[in-house]
Amino acid sequence: KRIPLVVAGDGEDKPEVAARVAWSGAGVDLRTGDPSPDRICAAVRAVLETPRYGERAQELARAIARLDSLNTIVAEIENQAAPRPAAVGLMAA
């Protein structure tokens, strides 16, 4: 399914997330926490009538589906928890 986004917000991390949505091409950032109904309507029309938004949303959905997040997290934790060899000869006296 292609689900492009219309996003708004000005608290917490909402502006950063909204900027990423726009940057990714998967939606429209209204760049405010209090968009007018007219702006919302225009943005919804844009994402529904402009194929590139849906296409990009679908591309991102496929890429995310290919990720193996849990195994990636486990591997990184194991890597960080692995014993490290002692540094040798760093500060010879």
N, C-alpha and C positions, 0 to 999 in steps of 0.2 A: 504494500500500500504506500502511496505517496501522500505524505501529510506535511505540507509546508506550514510554517509558523508565522503568526503575528504576535510580537512580544512587546511588552512595555514594563516599566518599573523603575523606581528610583531609590529603593532601599536595599540593604544588604548587598548581595553581589548581582542584583538584577541588571544594572547597566552593563556590566561586563559580559554576562550571559547573553543579553540582547545583542550586544555588539558582535559577539561570536556567531550568533544566528545569522545576522546580516552578512558578516564577513564570509561565512561558509556558503552563502547563496541559497540557503534553505528557508529563508523567510525575510520578513520585514521588521526592522526595529523602529518602533514609534518614537523612541528617544525622549520619553517622558513617563512619569508615573501616573499622569492624569490625562490620558488622551481623550479628545472629544469624540462623540459618537460618529461624526463625519469622518474623522481621521481613521477610526477603527474600520468603518464601512469601506473606505477607499482602499485600505491596506488588505482587507479580506478579499475584496474584488481583485486586487492586484495579484495576490498569491493564487487565487483560483483561476484567473484568466490568463496568467503568464506561465506557460509550460515549464520554463526553466526552474521555477521554484519547486515544483513537484518532482521534476527530474533530479534535481540536486538532493532533495530530501530522500528520494529513493536510493540514490548513490550512497549517501551517508548511512542509511539503514542497512544496506548490504555490507558496507565496510564494518559497521559495528557488529553485525551478526557473525562476521568471520573472526572476530576477536575471541581469544580464549582467556578472558580476564582472570578467572580464578586461578588457573595454572600459572599465568604470568605473575600474579601476586605471590603465590606460594614459592615460585622459583626465586623471586627477588628477596623474599624473607629468608629463604635458605641461604642465598648468596651473602646477604648481609650478616647472617648469624654464623657463617663458616669461620673457623679459626684462621687468623692471618699469621703468616710467618713474621718473625721478629725482624725488625730492620737491622741490617748489618753494616757497620762501618759508616754510619751517617756522620758522626761527630768524632773523628779520631783525635785523640789527645796527644 
